[in-house]
Amino acid sequence: MKRTNISVFIPHIGCPHRCSFCDQRSISGAAHAPSAEEVRELLDGQASHLAERDMQAEIAFFGGSFTAVPRDYMISMLECAAAAVRKYPEVYCGIRCSTRPDCIDEEIIAILKRYGMTAVELGAQSMSDEVLQANERGHSAEDVRRASRLIRESGISLGLQMMTGLYRDSEEAVRLTCREFIALKPDTVRIYPTVILKHTRLGRLFESGEYRSFGFEQTVDLCAELLREFESAGIRVIRMGLHASEEVESEMLGGVYHPAFREIVESRLFLNDMKRELLTREKGNYMIYTDSRNISRAVGQKRGNIAALRELGYVVQIKPLDGAYIEVR
C-alpha cells in the first residue's frame, strides 16, 4: 500500500523568530492558519480519495512551528487529527508535525503522545552555531541535540531538516551538520538548498551584494555527497529541495531551486560512480548496464551524463539489466 502525507499548513503563527530566509507565505502557499472546522472538512474529504487509491497517509502539520502555536489552537488541531485517525483507520496511519528544536520539552512530548503523534521533524537547518546565529535562528546546535534525544526516548519517530548555502555557510559546516545528524540517529532527513526570497533578510543581503549562496553545480555535488552519507548510515532522505511552487518561483531572487532537484542529485551520483568505473579503463566505447529503474538517472537530464562521459573520452550506451547497478562491458 502506498504512503503519503495529507499536509495542513500553519504558517508562521507559532514561530517566535523571523529567520533570515523565512517567508512562510511563499514557501507554504498558505495565507492563514486553518480553523478546526476547515481541517475536519479537509480530512473527511481526503479519506475517500485515499481509500479509492488504496493509499494510507499521515496527517502532517507543516509550514510553521507547530508546538509553539497557542496551546489551545495546537490541541484543537491534534484533536481533529486524532479523531480522523480513529474514524478512518484504514487510511490515516498517524500524525506528524514540524517544529523548532527549542520548542520541544517533556510537557510538549507528553501532549503529542496523548494525541497519537507518530513523527516529529525538527527544523535544525545547521549544526554550526555560527551559521545559526548569522541567520537569526534563535536556537543552538545543543537545542537540536537535546530535542532529538527527547523525541527518540519518547518512541516518536525523529526527522531532521537541514539547509545548505545559508548566510555565512560553508561546505565544511554542511558536512559537520551531516555528521552530527548521523550521530543523532534520525529516522528521516530532509535537505533544502537555500532559496533566497523577496521580503526576507537574505533577500536584502543578496540585493546589497553582501551574500551569495552556493552555486547550482556546487550544491548538486554537495547534496550528492550528503545523500550518499545518509543512505550509507541507514537514514532515509525523504525530501531534497522545496516542492514545486508558483509562489516560490515568483518570489525567488536567487539560491538553488529546481522542481526535479532530487532527480538531478541522484543522477549526479550515477555519473560519479560511472566515472569511477570507467577511469580505470582505456578511453573508448563501452556498454553500461543498470537496472531499468535506474536508466533515467544513469542517462541524466537531457542525456547530460552521457555527454559528460563523452567529454572525458568515453562513448557509452546505457542498457537495462535486471538487478544491475553499474556493469561495464
C-alpha positions as CSV (number, residue, x, y, z in Angstrom):
1,M,0.0,0.0,0.0
2,K,1.4,3.4,-1.0
3,R,2.0,6.0,1.7
4,T,1.7,9.8,1.5
5,N,1.1,12.9,3.7
6,I,-2.0,15.0,4.0
7,S,-0.4,18.3,4.7
8,V,-2.0,21.0,6.9
9,F,-0.1,24.2,6.6
10,I,0.1,26.5,9.7
11,P,2.2,29.4,8.6
12,H,4.4,31.3,11.0
13,I,1.9,31.9,13.8
14,G,3.8,29.6,16.2
15,C,7.3,30.8,15.4
16,P,8.9,33.2,17.9
17,H,11.6,34.2,15.4
18,R,11.8,35.5,11.8
19,C,14.8,33.7,10.4
20,S,16.9,35.3,7.7
21,F,15.5,33.1,5.0
22,C,11.9,32.8,6.0
23,D,8.8,33.9,4.1
24,Q,6.4,31.1,5.0
25,R,3.6,32.5,2.9
26,S,5.7,31.9,-0.3
27,I,7.1,28.6,0.9
28,S,3.8,27.0,2.0
29,G,1.4,28.9,-0.3
30,A,-0.9,29.3,2.8
31,A,-2.1,32.8,3.8
32,H,-3.8,32.0,7.0
33,A,-4.0,29.4,9.8
34,P,-6.8,26.9,9.2
35,S,-9.6,26.5,11.6
36,A,-10.5,23.2,13.3
37,E,-13.6,23.0,11.1
38,E,-11.5,23.5,7.9
39,V,-9.1,20.8,9.0
40,R,-12.0,18.4,9.7
41,E,-13.5,19.1,6.3
42,L,-10.1,18.5,4.6
43,L,-9.5,15.2,6.4
44,D,-13.1,13.9,5.8
45,G,-12.8,14.9,2.1
46,Q,-9.4,13.2,1.6
47,A,-10.4,10.0,3.3
48,S,-12.5,8.7,0.4
49,H,-9.9,9.7,-2.2
50,L,-7.2,7.8,-0.3
51,A,-9.3,4.7,0.0
52,E,-10.1,4.8,-3.7
53,R,-6.4,4.8,-4.5
54,D,-5.6,2.2,-1.9
55,M,-3.3,4.6,-0.1
56,Q,-2.5,5.5,3.6
57,A,-1.5,8.9,4.9
58,E,0.0,10.6,7.9
59,I,-1.7,13.8,8.8
60,A,1.1,16.3,8.7
61,F,1.1,19.8,10.4
62,F,3.8,21.7,8.4
63,G,4.6,25.2,7.5
64,G,5.4,26.7,10.9
65,S,6.5,25.7,14.4
66,F,3.6,23.5,15.4
67,T,4.5,23.1,19.1
68,A,4.9,26.9,19.5
69,V,1.4,27.9,18.4
70,P,-1.0,28.9,21.1
71,R,-1.7,25.8,23.2
72,D,-5.5,25.7,22.7
73,Y,-5.1,26.0,19.0
74,M,-2.5,23.2,18.9
75,I,-4.7,20.9,20.9
76,S,-7.7,21.7,18.6
77,M,-5.6,20.6,15.6
78,L,-4.4,17.5,17.4
79,E,-8.0,16.6,18.4
80,C,-9.1,16.9,14.7
81,A,-6.2,14.7,13.6
82,A,-6.7,12.1,16.3
83,A,-10.4,11.9,15.6
84,A,-9.7,11.3,11.9
85,V,-7.3,8.5,12.7
86,R,-10.0,6.9,14.8
87,K,-12.7,7.5,12.2
88,Y,-10.7,6.3,9.2
89,P,-8.1,3.8,10.5
90,E,-7.8,2.2,7.1
91,V,-6.4,5.4,5.5
92,Y,-4.9,7.6,8.3
93,C,-2.0,5.8,9.9
94,G,-0.5,8.6,12.1
95,I,0.2,12.2,12.7
96,R,3.4,14.1,12.1
97,C,4.5,17.7,12.6
98,S,7.5,20.0,12.1
99,T,8.7,22.4,14.8
100,R,11.7,24.2,16.2
101,P,14.3,22.4,18.3
102,D,13.8,24.9,21.2
103,C,10.0,24.3,21.2
104,I,10.3,20.7,22.4
105,D,10.2,19.7,26.1
106,E,8.9,16.9,28.3
107,E,5.4,18.6,28.6
108,I,5.1,19.1,24.8
109,I,6.1,15.5,24.2
110,A,3.5,14.2,26.7
111,I,0.8,16.2,24.8
112,L,1.9,14.9,21.4
113,K,1.9,11.3,22.6
114,R,-1.5,11.7,24.2
115,Y,-3.0,12.5,20.7
116,G,-1.0,9.8,18.9
117,M,1.8,11.8,17.3
118,T,3.9,9.4,15.3
119,A,6.7,11.6,14.0
120,V,8.3,15.0,14.8
121,E,10.6,16.8,12.4
122,L,13.0,19.4,13.7
123,G,13.9,22.3,11.6
124,A,17.6,22.3,12.7
125,Q,18.9,23.8,9.4
126,S,22.6,23.7,10.6
127,M,24.6,22.3,13.4
128,S,27.1,25.2,13.2
129,D,26.3,27.8,15.9
130,E,27.9,30.5,13.8
131,V,25.6,29.8,10.9
132,L,22.6,29.5,13.2
133,Q,23.4,32.9,14.8
134,A,24.1,34.6,11.5
135,N,20.7,33.5,10.2
136,E,18.8,34.6,13.4
137,R,17.5,31.1,14.1
138,G,17.2,31.8,17.9
139,H,18.4,28.3,18.9
140,S,21.7,26.4,19.2
141,A,23.1,23.2,18.0
142,E,22.7,21.9,21.6
143,D,19.0,22.6,21.4
144,V,18.9,20.2,18.4
145,R,20.7,17.5,20.3
146,R,18.5,17.9,23.4
147,A,15.2,17.9,21.5
148,S,16.3,14.9,19.3
149,R,17.1,12.9,22.4
150,L,13.7,13.7,24.0
151,I,11.9,12.7,20.8
152,R,13.7,9.4,20.3
153,E,13.4,8.5,24.0
154,S,9.6,9.0,23.8
155,G,9.3,6.5,20.9
156,I,8.2,9.1,18.4
157,S,9.9,8.9,15.1
158,L,12.6,11.6,14.6
159,G,13.1,13.6,11.5
160,L,15.7,16.3,11.0
161,Q,15.7,19.1,8.4
162,M,18.8,20.8,7.1
163,M,19.6,23.6,4.7
164,T,22.7,24.3,2.5
165,G,24.1,27.6,1.4
166,L,22.8,29.8,4.2
167,Y,24.4,33.2,5.1
168,R,28.0,32.5,6.3
169,D,27.6,28.8,5.5
170,S,30.4,26.7,4.1
171,E,30.8,23.2,2.7
172,E,32.6,22.2,5.9
173,A,29.7,23.5,8.0
174,V,27.3,21.5,5.9
175,R,29.4,18.3,6.3
176,L,29.6,19.0,10.1
177,T,25.7,19.1,10.1
178,C,25.6,15.8,8.2
179,R,28.0,14.1,10.7
180,E,26.1,15.5,13.7
181,F,22.7,14.4,12.2
182,I,24.0,10.9,11.7
183,A,25.2,10.8,15.3
184,L,21.6,11.7,16.4
185,K,20.2,8.7,14.6
186,P,17.1,10.3,13.0
187,D,14.7,8.1,11.1
188,T,14.4,10.6,8.2
189,V,16.2,13.7,6.9
190,R,15.1,16.5,4.5
191,I,17.7,18.5,2.7
192,Y,16.8,22.0,1.5
193,P,19.2,24.1,-0.6
194,T,18.6,27.8,0.3
195,V,16.2,29.7,-1.8
196,I,16.6,33.4,-1.5
197,L,13.1,35.0,-1.4
198,K,11.9,38.6,-1.6
199,H,10.9,40.3,1.7
200,T,13.5,38.4,3.7
201,R,16.7,39.4,5.3
202,L,18.6,37.1,3.0
203,G,16.9,38.8,0.1
204,R,18.1,42.2,1.3
205,L,21.7,40.8,1.8
206,F,21.6,39.3,-1.6
207,E,20.4,42.5,-3.3
208,S,23.1,44.5,-1.5
209,G,25.8,42.1,-2.7
210,E,26.8,41.1,0.8
211,Y,25.6,37.5,0.4
212,R,25.8,34.9,-2.3
213,S,24.6,31.3,-1.7
214,F,26.2,28.2,-3.1
215,G,26.1,27.8,-6.9
216,F,23.8,25.2,-8.5
217,E,26.6,22.8,-9.6
218,Q,28.3,23.1,-6.2
219,T,25.0,22.4,-4.4
220,V,24.3,19.4,-6.6
221,D,27.7,17.9,-5.9
222,L,27.4,18.6,-2.2
223,C,23.9,17.2,-1.9
224,A,25.0,14.1,-3.8
225,E,27.7,13.6,-1.1
226,L,25.1,14.2,1.7
227,L,22.6,11.7,0.1
228,R,25.3,9.0,0.0
229,E,26.4,9.6,3.6
230,F,22.9,9.5,5.0
231,E,21.9,6.4,3.0
232,S,25.1,4.6,4.0
233,A,24.1,5.3,7.6
234,G,20.6,3.8,7.0
235,I,18.9,7.2,7.2
236,R,16.1,7.8,4.7
237,V,16.3,11.2,2.8
238,I,12.6,11.8,2.2
239,R,12.9,15.2,0.5
240,M,15.6,17.2,-1.4
241,G,14.7,20.7,-2.4
242,L,11.5,22.7,-2.0
243,H,8.3,21.4,-3.6
244,A,7.5,22.9,-7.0
245,S,5.6,26.1,-6.3
246,E,4.5,29.1,-8.4
247,E,4.7,31.2,-5.3
248,V,8.4,30.3,-4.7
249,E,9.3,30.8,-8.4
250,S,7.7,34.2,-8.5
251,E,9.3,35.4,-5.2
252,M,12.8,33.9,-5.8
253,L,15.7,36.2,-6.1
254,G,18.5,33.6,-6.1
255,G,19.8,30.4,-4.5
256,V,19.1,26.9,-5.7
257,Y,15.7,25.7,-6.8
258,H,14.6,23.1,-9.4
259,P,11.3,21.1,-9.4
260,A,13.3,17.9,-10.1
261,F,16.2,18.6,-7.8
262,R,16.4,15.2,-6.2
263,E,16.4,13.5,-9.6
264,I,19.4,15.8,-10.6
265,V,21.2,14.8,-7.4
266,E,20.6,11.1,-7.9
267,S,21.8,11.4,-11.5
268,R,25.0,13.1,-10.3
269,L,25.6,10.1,-8.0
270,F,25.3,7.8,-11.0
271,L,27.7,10.0,-13.0
272,N,30.3,9.9,-10.2
273,D,30.0,6.2,-9.9
274,M,30.3,5.6,-13.7
275,K,33.3,7.8,-13.7
276,R,35.0,5.7,-11.0
277,E,34.3,2.6,-13.1
278,L,35.5,4.0,-16.4
279,L,38.5,6.0,-15.4
280,T,40.3,2.7,-14.6
281,R,39.9,1.7,-18.2
282,E,41.2,3.0,-21.5
283,K,39.2,5.6,-23.3
284,G,36.8,4.2,-25.9
285,N,33.4,2.8,-26.5
286,Y,31.6,0.9,-23.7
287,M,28.2,-0.5,-22.8
288,I,26.9,0.2,-19.3
289,Y,24.1,-2.0,-17.9
290,T,21.9,-1.0,-15.0
291,D,18.5,-2.0,-13.7
292,S,15.7,-0.5,-15.7
293,R,14.6,1.6,-12.7
294,N,17.9,3.4,-12.9
295,I,18.0,4.2,-16.6
296,S,16.8,7.8,-16.4
297,R,19.2,8.6,-13.5
298,A,22.1,7.0,-15.3
299,V,21.4,8.8,-18.6
300,G,20.9,12.2,-16.8
301,Q,18.6,15.1,-17.7
302,K,18.8,15.8,-21.4
303,R,21.4,13.0,-21.6
304,G,23.8,15.1,-19.6
305,N,25.7,12.1,-18.0
306,I,26.3,10.6,-21.4
307,A,27.6,14.0,-22.7
308,A,29.9,14.4,-19.6
309,L,31.4,11.0,-20.1
310,R,32.0,11.7,-23.8
311,E,34.0,14.8,-22.9
312,L,36.2,12.5,-20.8
313,G,36.8,10.2,-23.9
314,Y,34.2,7.5,-23.0
315,V,31.4,6.9,-25.5
316,V,28.8,4.9,-23.7
317,Q,25.4,3.3,-24.3
318,I,23.2,2.5,-21.3
319,K,21.1,-0.6,-21.4
320,P,18.8,-2.2,-18.9
321,L,19.8,-5.3,-17.0
322,D,17.7,-6.6,-14.1
323,G,19.3,-6.2,-10.7
324,A,22.5,-4.5,-12.0
325,Y,23.8,-1.2,-10.6
326,I,26.7,-0.3,-12.9
327,E,28.1,-3.1,-15.0
328,V,30.6,-2.0,-17.7
329,R,31.3,-4.2,-20.8
